Amino acid sequence: MILDWEGEAVEVVSAHSSEDEIKLVGAYQAVFLDRLHKICSMTEIGTPDRFEIHHQKVSFLNCVLGDGYYAVLLIGGNTHSSIAWKNLERSRTLLREEM
């Protein structure tokens, strides 16, 4: 999904979850990203570029697109995150070119 700075879903694609479920997940990702930005600012370590949250059955891969937008990819527990990151990075490059 592509989210704006408020966690509002701009674009959602899902094969397994309803659009409402995905939008709810996106809103929480915005909260995490906001907190992460604040922590990075307070500790003066720079701006976060991407982060990953693992749960028992799913993981959330988040990357900043720029201009207040970011992408979130939800993957199942048996998906290798390194492969998912490679695909997400490729998508991010293409999306940035479109922006």
C-alpha positions in Angstrom: 0.0 0.0 0.0 1.0 3.6 -0.5 0.3 5.9 2.5 0.4 9.6 3.0 1.9 11.4 6.1 -1.3 10.9 8.0 -1.5 7.2 7.4 -4.3 7.6 4.8 -4.1 4.9 2.2 -3.6 6.4 -1.3 -3.4 3.0 -3.0 -4.1 -0.4 -1.7 -3.6 -3.8 -3.4 -4.2 -7.0 -1.5 -4.9 -10.6 -2.4 -5.8 -11.8 1.1 -7.2 -9.0 3.3 -10.1 -6.6 2.9 -9.3 -3.0 1.9 -10.6 -1.8 5.3 -8.2 -4.2 7.2 -5.3 -3.0 5.1 -6.2 0.7 5.7 -6.3 0.1 9.5 -2.8 -1.5 9.3 -1.7 1.5 7.4 -2.9 3.9 10.0 -0.9 2.1 12.6 2.2 2.1 10.4 1.9 5.9 10.3 1.9 6.0 14.1 5.1 3.9 14.2 6.8 6.0 11.5 5.9 9.2 13.4 7.4 7.8 16.6 10.5 6.6 14.8 11.0 10.0 13.2 10.8 11.6 16.7 13.3 9.1 18.2 15.7 9.6 15.3 15.4 13.4 15.7 15.9 13.4 19.4 19.0 11.1 19.2 20.3 13.0 16.1 21.0 9.8 14.1 19.4 11.0 10.9 16.1 10.4 9.1 14.7 6.9 8.9 14.6 5.4 5.4 13.0 2.1 6.1 11.9 -0.1 8.9 10.5 -3.6 9.5 8.0 -4.8 12.1 7.7 -8.6 12.8 4.8 -10.3 14.3 4.2 -14.0 14.8 2.4 -14.5 11.4 3.2 -11.4 9.4 5.8 -8.7 8.9 5.4 -5.1 7.8 8.1 -3.6 5.6 8.0 0.2 5.4 10.0 2.5 3.2 9.9 6.2 2.8 9.0 7.4 -0.8 9.5 11.1 -0.2 7.2 14.1 -0.1 5.4 12.7 2.9 4.5 9.4 1.3 5.7 5.9 2.1 5.1 2.3 1.0 4.1 -0.6 3.2 4.4 -4.3 2.2 2.8 -7.0 4.3 4.4 -10.4 4.0 3.5 -13.8 5.5 5.6 -15.6 8.1 7.3 -17.9 5.6 8.3 -15.2 3.1 12.0 -14.3 3.2 12.2 -10.6 4.1 15.4 -10.1 2.0 13.6 -11.1 -1.2 10.6 -8.9 -0.2 12.9 -5.9 0.5 14.6 -6.4 -2.9 11.2 -6.2 -4.6 10.0 -3.3 -2.5 13.2 -1.3 -3.2 12.6 -1.9 -7.0 9.0 -0.7 -6.6 10.2 2.3 -4.6 12.6 3.3 -7.3 9.8 3.2 -9.9 7.4 5.1 -7.7 9.9 7.8 -7.0 10.4 8.2 -10.7 6.6 8.7 -11.1 6.5 11.3 -8.3 
